[in-house]
Amino acid sequence: MSTPPNSEEFYKKLKSQLHDTALWPTAYLYKFIVLSDKEKIKLIEDIFNHLGAVIETKASKNGKYTSVSINVRMKNPDAVVEKYKEVAEKVEGVISL
C-alpha cells in the first residue's frame, strides 16, 4: 500500500474499509519498508513506542532494505490513518504495505 498520488482519497477509503471490517478497538498490523538506515528505523519505532506496540524488524536478503512490522492495539480507524500519515511525514522514502 504505497501512498498513491491522491492520498486523501486513499485514506478516506482505507478508513471506511477499516470501519466495516473490524470491531474497534482492535489489534492492527502495520508494515513498512525502509532503506536499512538505523535513524529511519528508529523514527518509525519512536512513533509507535508509547502505544505498547510489538515491533519486529527484518533485513532484506542483501541488507539494503528493512521491513518493520508493528502490531499495536488501535482505538479506531482514524487513529490507524493518523499513524500512517505521521510515518509518511516523518520518514523519507518509507513504503507502507
N, CA and C atoms as an extended XYZ file, in Angstrom:
291
Properties=species:S:1:pos:R:3:atomname:S:1:resname:S:1:resid:I:1 pbc="F F F"
N         0.843       -1.169        0.000 N   MET     1
C         0.000        0.000        0.000 CA  MET     1
C         0.884        1.226        0.000 C   MET     1
N         1.617        1.449       -1.005 N   SER     2
C         2.370        2.676       -1.145 CA  SER     2
C         1.368        3.806       -1.360 C   SER     2
N         1.604        4.941       -0.724 N   THR     3
C         0.620        6.021       -0.792 CA  THR     3
C         0.483        6.530       -2.217 C   THR     3
N        -0.719        6.477       -2.777 N   PRO     4
C        -0.933        6.920       -4.152 CA  PRO     4
C        -0.962        8.443       -4.264 C   PRO     4
N        -0.975        8.952       -5.506 N   PRO     5
C        -0.962       10.403       -5.705 CA  PRO     5
C        -2.083       11.142       -4.980 C   PRO     5
N        -3.307       10.607       -5.006 N   ASN     6
C        -4.419       11.260       -4.319 CA  ASN     6
C        -4.574       10.616       -2.948 C   ASN     6
N        -3.681       10.951       -2.021 N   SER     7
C        -3.626       10.246       -0.754 CA  SER     7
C        -4.842       10.493        0.130 C   SER     7
N        -5.457       11.670        0.082 N   GLU     8
C        -6.637       11.905        0.918 CA  GLU     8
C        -7.777       10.965        0.541 C   GLU     8
N        -7.969       10.749       -0.746 N   GLU     9
C        -8.999        9.806       -1.196 CA  GLU     9
C        -8.648        8.392       -0.741 C   GLU     9
N        -7.373        8.044       -0.840 N   PHE    10
C        -6.904        6.739       -0.412 CA  PHE    10
C        -7.178        6.532        1.081 C   PHE    10
N        -6.822        7.520        1.902 N   TYR    11
C        -7.013        7.403        3.348 CA  TYR    11
C        -8.495        7.337        3.714 C   TYR    11
N        -9.315        8.055        2.989 N   LYS    12
C       -10.755        8.019        3.232 CA  LYS    12
C       -11.295        6.614        2.969 C   LYS    12
N       -10.859        6.008        1.867 N   LYS    13
C       -11.285        4.653        1.518 CA  LYS    13
C       -10.781        3.646        2.560 C   LYS    13
N        -9.529        3.793        2.977 N   LEU    14
C        -8.949        2.906        3.990 CA  LEU    14
C        -9.748        2.993        5.289 C   LEU    14
N       -10.047        4.210        5.709 N   LYS    15
C       -10.821        4.420        6.933 CA  LYS    15
C       -12.170        3.703        6.862 C   LYS    15
N       -12.826        3.835        5.728 N   SER    16
C       -14.120        3.189        5.524 CA  SER    16
C       -13.998        1.667        5.596 C   SER    16
N       -12.979        1.125        4.948 N   GLN    17
C       -12.775       -0.323        4.960 CA  GLN    17
C       -12.471       -0.826        6.371 C   GLN    17
N       -11.658       -0.092        7.096 N   LEU    18
C       -11.325       -0.484        8.464 CA  LEU    18
C       -12.564       -0.456        9.349 C   LEU    18
N       -13.373        0.553        9.159 N   HIS    19
C       -14.600        0.685        9.945 CA  HIS    19
C       -15.544       -0.491        9.681 C   HIS    19
N       -15.595       -0.939        8.438 N   ASP    20
C       -16.516       -2.005        8.046 CA  ASP    20
C       -16.020       -3.411        8.372 C   ASP    20
N       -14.720       -3.580        8.603 N   THR    21
C       -14.178       -4.931        8.729 CA  THR    21
C       -13.692       -5.314       10.121 C   THR    21
N       -13.771       -4.400       11.086 N   ALA    22
C       -13.259       -4.737       12.419 CA  ALA    22
C       -14.112       -4.100       13.502 C   ALA    22
N       -14.079       -4.712       14.676 N   LEU    23
C       -14.705       -4.128       15.854 CA  LEU    23
C       -13.617       -3.378       16.616 C   LEU    23
N       -13.844       -2.133       16.885 N   TRP    24
C       -12.825       -1.273       17.489 CA  TRP    24
C       -13.082       -1.075       18.965 C   TRP    24
N       -12.027       -0.980       19.786 N   PRO    25
C       -10.604       -1.047       19.434 CA  PRO    25
C       -10.182       -2.476       19.059 C   PRO    25
N        -9.112       -2.559       18.281 N   THR    26
C        -8.619       -3.856       17.824 CA  THR    26
C        -7.111       -3.799       17.569 C   THR    26
N        -6.508       -4.975       17.502 N   ALA    27
C        -5.087       -5.049       17.143 CA  ALA    27
C        -4.966       -4.784       15.646 C   ALA    27
N        -3.950       -4.010       15.270 N   TYR    28
C        -3.728       -3.681       13.864 CA  TYR    28
C        -2.257       -3.913       13.547 C   TYR    28
N        -1.994       -4.489       12.385 N   LEU    29
C        -0.623       -4.760       11.960 CA  LEU    29
C        -0.217       -3.781       10.876 C   LEU    29
N         0.774       -2.951       11.189 N   TYR    30
C         1.374       -2.043       10.215 CA  TYR    30
C         2.606       -2.727        9.651 C   TYR    30
N         2.875       -2.500        8.360 N   LYS    31
C         4.118       -2.990        7.746 CA  LYS    31
C         4.709       -1.863        6.916 C   LYS    31
N         5.990       -1.621        7.137 N   PHE    32
C         6.706       -0.582        6.409 CA  PHE    32
C         8.012       -1.158        5.873 C   PHE    32
N         8.470       -0.614        4.757 N   ILE    33
C         9.770       -0.949        4.188 CA  ILE    33
C        10.568        0.358        4.095 C   ILE    33
N        11.811        0.317        4.601 N   VAL    34
C        12.696        1.483        4.510 CA  VAL    34
C        14.097        1.001        4.146 C   VAL    34
N        14.901        1.932        3.643 N   LEU    35
C        16.313        1.624        3.473 CA  LEU    35
C        16.867        1.236        4.836 C   LEU    35
N        17.836        0.344        4.873 N   SER    36
C        18.403       -0.103        6.147 CA  SER    36
C        19.250        1.004        6.760 C   SER    36
N        18.562        1.999        7.280 N   ASP    37
C        19.166        3.165        7.910 CA  ASP    37
C        18.664        3.194        9.352 C   ASP    37
N        19.581        3.069       10.310 N   LYS    38
C        19.182        2.981       11.719 CA  LYS    38
C        18.319        4.157       12.153 C   LYS    38
N        18.584        5.339       11.630 N   GLU    39
C        17.805        6.523       12.009 CA  GLU    39
C        16.355        6.404       11.523 C   GLU    39
N        16.159        5.936       10.296 N   LYS    40
C        14.799        5.786        9.762 CA  LYS    40
C        14.028        4.726       10.541 C   LYS    40
N        14.682        3.629       10.849 N   ILE    41
C        14.037        2.568       11.617 CA  ILE    41
C        13.665        3.074       13.008 C   ILE    41
N        14.572        3.814       13.632 N   LYS    42
C        14.306        4.365       14.963 CA  LYS    42
C        13.149        5.359       14.933 C   LYS    42
N        13.058        6.175       13.884 N   LEU    43
C        11.945        7.116       13.765 CA  LEU    43
C        10.608        6.375       13.763 C   LEU    43
N        10.532        5.297       12.995 N   ILE    44
C         9.296        4.514       12.944 CA  ILE    44
C         9.006        3.910       14.317 C   ILE    44
N        10.020        3.329       14.932 N   GLU    45
C         9.829        2.724       16.253 CA  GLU    45
C         9.359        3.762       17.264 C   GLU    45
N         9.931        4.948       17.218 N   ASP    46
C         9.566        6.011       18.164 CA  ASP    46
C         8.115        6.462       17.999 C   ASP    46
N         7.612        6.450       16.775 N   ILE    47
C         6.226        6.855       16.519 CA  ILE    47
C         5.246        5.925       17.232 C   ILE    47
N         5.598        4.651       17.357 N   PHE    48
C         4.696        3.669       17.956 CA  PHE    48
C         5.090        3.252       19.372 C   PHE    48
N         6.240        3.698       19.838 N   ASN    49
C         6.807        3.225       21.091 CA  ASN    49
C         5.888        3.420       22.287 C   ASN    49
N         5.251        4.529       22.407 N   HIS    50
C         4.425        4.841       23.579 CA  HIS    50
C         3.058        4.147       23.574 C   HIS    50
N         2.783        3.347       22.557 N   LEU    51
C         1.488        2.684       22.433 CA  LEU    51
C         1.511        1.218       22.876 C   LEU    51
N         2.628        0.753       23.393 N   GLY    52
C         2.732       -0.644       23.783 CA  GLY    52
C         2.810       -1.584       22.597 C   GLY    52
N         3.361       -1.118       21.505 N   ALA    53
C         3.431       -1.896       20.264 CA  ALA    53
C         4.491       -2.991       20.342 C   ALA    53
N         4.226       -4.077       19.625 N   VAL    54
C         5.221       -5.128       19.420 CA  VAL    54
C         5.833       -4.847       18.054 C   VAL    54
N         7.137       -4.545       18.053 N   ILE    55
C         7.813       -4.116       16.828 CA  ILE    55
C         8.866       -5.145       16.442 C   ILE    55
N         8.812       -5.580       15.186 N   GLU    56
C         9.801       -6.527       14.660 CA  GLU    56
C        10.423       -5.944       13.404 C   GLU    56
N        11.724       -6.124       13.271 N   THR    57
C        12.414       -5.678       12.057 CA  THR    57
C        13.109       -6.882       11.417 C   THR    57
N        13.210       -6.811       10.097 N   LYS    58
C        13.885       -7.885        9.365 CA  LYS    58
C        14.572       -7.282        8.148 C   LYS    58
N        15.874       -7.509        8.049 N   ALA    59
C        16.637       -7.006        6.910 CA  ALA    59
C        16.374       -7.865        5.690 C   ALA    59
N        16.411       -7.225        4.514 N   SER    60
C        16.247       -7.973        3.272 CA  SER    60
C        17.456       -8.874        3.055 C   SER    60
N        17.358       -9.748        2.077 N   LYS    61
C        18.423      -10.717        1.807 CA  LYS    61
C        19.776      -10.044        1.606 C   LYS    61
N        19.790       -8.941        0.859 N   ASN    62
C        21.067       -8.258        0.612 CA  ASN    62
C        21.352       -7.158        1.637 C   ASN    62
N        20.419       -6.932        2.573 N   GLY    63
C        20.644       -5.962        3.639 CA  GLY    63
C        20.370       -4.514        3.272 C   GLY    63
N        19.925       -4.260        2.055 N   LYS    64
C        19.704       -2.881        1.619 CA  LYS    64
C        18.433       -2.286        2.238 C   LYS    64
N        17.415       -3.124        2.435 N   TYR    65
C        16.140       -2.666        2.986 CA  TYR    65
C        15.816       -3.409        4.274 C   TYR    65
N        14.973       -2.787        5.077 N   THR    66
C        14.492       -3.417        6.304 CA  THR    66
C        12.980       -3.295        6.349 C   THR    66
N        12.319       -4.409        6.689 N   SER    67
C        10.870       -4.348        6.908 CA  SER    67
C        10.649       -4.145        8.403 C   SER    67
N         9.684       -3.300        8.707 N   VAL    68
C         9.332       -3.015       10.089 CA  VAL    68
C         7.859       -3.383       10.246 C   VAL    68
N         7.588       -4.374       11.098 N   SER    69
C         6.217       -4.801       11.376 CA  SER    69
C         5.849       -4.347       12.774 C   SER    69
N         4.691       -3.727       12.890 N   ILE    70
C         4.253       -3.184       14.171 CA  ILE    70
C         2.852       -3.692       14.458 C   ILE    70
N         2.712       -4.437       15.528 N   ASN    71
C         1.411       -4.924       15.955 CA  ASN    71
C         1.013       -4.114       17.186 C   ASN    71
N        -0.093       -3.395       17.066 N   VAL    72
C        -0.486       -2.480       18.142 CA  VAL    72
C        -2.006       -2.388       18.219 C   VAL    72
N        -2.515       -2.191       19.401 N   ARG    73
C        -3.959       -2.026       19.601 CA  ARG    73
C        -4.313       -0.574       19.309 C   ARG    73
N        -5.210       -0.388       18.343 N   MET    74
C        -5.636        0.958       17.951 CA  MET    74
C        -7.091        1.150       18.329 C   MET    74
N        -7.449        2.401       18.685 N   LYS    75
C        -8.813        2.643       19.183 CA  LYS    75
C        -9.860        2.778       18.093 C   LYS    75
N        -9.470        3.231       16.893 N   ASN    76
C       -10.442        3.393       15.807 CA  ASN    76
C        -9.717        3.595       14.468 C   ASN    76
N       -10.453        3.544       13.355 N   PRO    77
C        -9.827        3.729       12.036 CA  PRO    77
C        -9.115        5.078       11.883 C   PRO    77
N        -9.642        6.129       12.506 N   ASP    78
C        -8.975        7.433       12.423 CA  ASP    78
C        -7.568        7.375       13.012 C   ASP    78
N        -7.420        6.666       14.129 N   ALA    79
C        -6.108        6.540       14.771 CA  ALA    79
C        -5.134        5.774       13.874 C   ALA    79
N        -5.639        4.749       13.180 N   VAL    80
C        -4.798        3.973       12.261 CA  VAL    80
C        -4.274        4.880       11.149 C   VAL    80
N        -5.166        5.635       10.531 N   VAL    81
C        -4.790        6.514        9.422 CA  VAL    81
C        -3.828        7.603        9.895 C   VAL    81
N        -4.045        8.149       11.084 N   GLU    82
C        -3.152        9.198       11.604 CA  GLU    82
C        -1.723        8.681       11.739 C   GLU    82
N        -1.556        7.439       12.161 N   LYS    83
C        -0.205        6.867       12.292 CA  LYS    83
C         0.439        6.683       10.912 C   LYS    83
N        -0.344        6.230        9.928 N   TYR    84
C         0.209        6.126        8.576 CA  TYR    84
C         0.694        7.495        8.097 C   TYR    84
N        -0.110        8.517        8.322 N   LYS    85
C         0.251        9.874        7.895 CA  LYS    85
C         1.496       10.361        8.620 C   LYS    85
N         1.580       10.083        9.919 N   GLU    86
C         2.734       10.520       10.704 CA  GLU    86
C         4.022        9.866       10.205 C   GLU    86
N         3.959        8.572        9.929 N   VAL    87
C         5.144        7.878        9.415 CA  VAL    87
C         5.539        8.446        8.054 C   VAL    87
N         4.569        8.630        7.175 N   ALA    88
C         4.842        9.163        5.825 CA  ALA    88
C         5.461       10.561        5.903 C   ALA    88
N         5.017       11.359        6.867 N   GLU    89
C         5.505       12.724        7.016 CA  GLU    89
C         6.920       12.772        7.592 C   GLU    89
N         7.230       11.871        8.527 N   LYS    90
C         8.498       11.935        9.266 CA  LYS    90
C         9.619       11.084        8.691 C   LYS    90
N         9.273       10.046        7.920 N   VAL    91
C        10.287        9.104        7.442 CA  VAL    91
C        10.362        9.164        5.913 C   VAL    91
N        11.410        9.770        5.426 N   GLU    92
C        11.581        9.937        3.989 CA  GLU    92
C        11.781        8.589        3.295 C   GLU    92
N        11.047        8.379        2.203 N   GLY    93
C        11.214        7.180        1.383 CA  GLY    93
C        10.565        5.929        1.922 C   GLY    93
N         9.762        6.045        2.950 N   VAL    94
C         9.119        4.866        3.525 CA  VAL    94
C         8.037        4.342        2.587 C   VAL    94
N         7.897        3.031        2.539 N   ILE    95
C         6.844        2.387        1.777 CA  ILE    95
C         5.926        1.717        2.782 C   ILE    95
N         4.648        2.033        2.716 N   SER    96
C         3.653        1.419        3.590 CA  SER    96
C         3.001        0.260        2.860 C   SER    96
N         2.895       -0.861        3.527 N   LEU    97
C         2.266       -2.042        2.924 CA  LEU    97
C         0.935       -2.320        3.595 C   LEU    97
